[in-house]
Amino acid sequence: MTELKPRKTLFNPELKRRGIYILPNLFTTAALFAGFFAIVQAIQGDFERAAMAIFIAMVFDGLDGRVARLTNTQSAFGAEYDSLSDMVSFGAAPALVMYEWALRDLGRLGWIAAFIYCAGAALRLARFNTTLEVIDKRFFQGLPSPAAAALVAGLVWVMTGSDLVGATSTTPAVAAQAVGHDVRWLACALTIFAGLTMISNIRYYSFKDVNLKKSVPFFVIAAIALGFALVAYSPEIALFAFFVIYGLSGYVLAAIGLVRRKT
């Protein structure tokens, strides 16, 4: 008779010893909380704070993986948890914020546009997880979900800035929704663009091969200083402009490559 192997259950000592690393998952939880907070604020009508929360989620999302690599605490649990957090913070939250702000007035087309974005984020994350070992690390296939979320949230943040909303005599929530109604078609086009670009085969530079230990020309340091100054002066406009340029960069590179192949 063949010896039966013991089944691995939740009470298996081997599974208990593996554990869950706290530090990187704290950053992932913070990103998840920021995404959830953005949804709550959008429901309450505070769209500027909701957009800012999505950008804060981007900061925490960028830190969790780097902290895990620096402390050698990578795990399969952390990778799965990070994907689920990204789906909330960069998939569901931007779609719901944009729908509550501008797309609701478009009726059926509005929620279809929001769903296209949400489904695009889910498909983008699923494809990234399944092709992680075979893709070129220097490039992303399709627009990354945090960048797509920055496009959507950036438009909301720029259009619902305190100066713009505060100039009206109505409450901030009513004024913000009035602005959203005025730019509803732009918001719809940008939402669909972000959703479809996430699942496209357009390649985007990942910045993962940047080595901070190497020397760089002087103008690079000057450009970084200028970037910090622009963010300090008007963070919503500077960040939105950067991600618009990044979102279009993939199409520009694809067009250049197409022209080179033809010639």
Disulfide bonds with the S-S distance in Angstrom:
none
